[in-house]
Amino acid sequence: MTLKGYQFDKAKVTPEADAQLYSYLAQSYDNKVISGLTATATGLNVYLAAGKALVQGRLVENGQQAQLTAQANKIGYVCIVIDLTQTNTSTGTPGTSDYVPVNNQLRLELVETLNKQNLNAGGFVYTFPLYAYEATAATVTLTKVSDSFRDVFHDTKEIAWTGNLTAGTAIYDDFSRFRSLICYGISQNKTQFVIEVDLTKSLISSELGGRDFVSNIAIGSHAEGAANREWKLAVGTVLAKNNTTLDARYRDGTGNWVASSSTATFIYKIVGVY
């Protein structure tokens, strides 16, 4: 039978189906720390506090402070690692008090390179970064990965703008009351994307003529002739946060970023986050 229902009597609900549901309901709050999981370092040891996170729709809890040891002169990330290539085991007898599941698919680890496969679409490994670290011969410096931490119970949102914002155009709504903007759009190859713009930060983009911008992201590729085009979106604001512009660029065959046409990429909705 191809039609399945999970929230029904006598239905078999797999962990994957459960995670897909929670991930969809959480939307932008998936892959976020719910509480705790702060880290400190002494020498080459990293100590991660107890806490909880929602990772790929899976609730993960660290019940007590954990210790990880970094190798000298390395850089990387303090991560929650979900590895579905491993097999979970158990001890004791199911249905009795001595039954204990052993989760080999979940661990805390220091990794050098992030691997973010979509576990809800056939992927197997997801490394969720809590902190970046840099180790010298004797000490570790930690930098919080701010995008992984959010008080998911106190964010307030409202629709800030809807319309058709294309490359090279601007809108003049006053967004100064928001901490960030979540932009929903469609790229050249009809790929839908979501990009969150942190209005508390500002960078300078040499690719955009030195203009200030607050976030950018590669939004997919599109085969056009012999060139394989990689598209880039940049959303910029002035310091007053009330003049927002969008640029869409593609990388040509020689690796240079080139301005796209005004219809190549557009944003149709912006949600403000307080």
Secondary structure, 3 states (H helix, E strand, C coil): CCCCCCCCCCCCCCHHHHHHHHHHHHHHHCCEEEEECCEEEECCEEEECCEEEEECCEEEEECCCEEEECCCCCEEEEEEEEECCCCCEEECCCCCCCCEEECCCEEEEEECCCCECCHHHCCCEEEEEEEEEEECCCCEEEEECHHHECCCCCCCEEEEEEEEEECCCEECCCCCCCCEEEEEEECCCCCEEEEEEECCCCEECHHHCCCEECEEEEEEEEEECCEEEEEEEEEEECCCCCCEEEEEEEECCCCCEEECCCCCCEEEEEEEEC
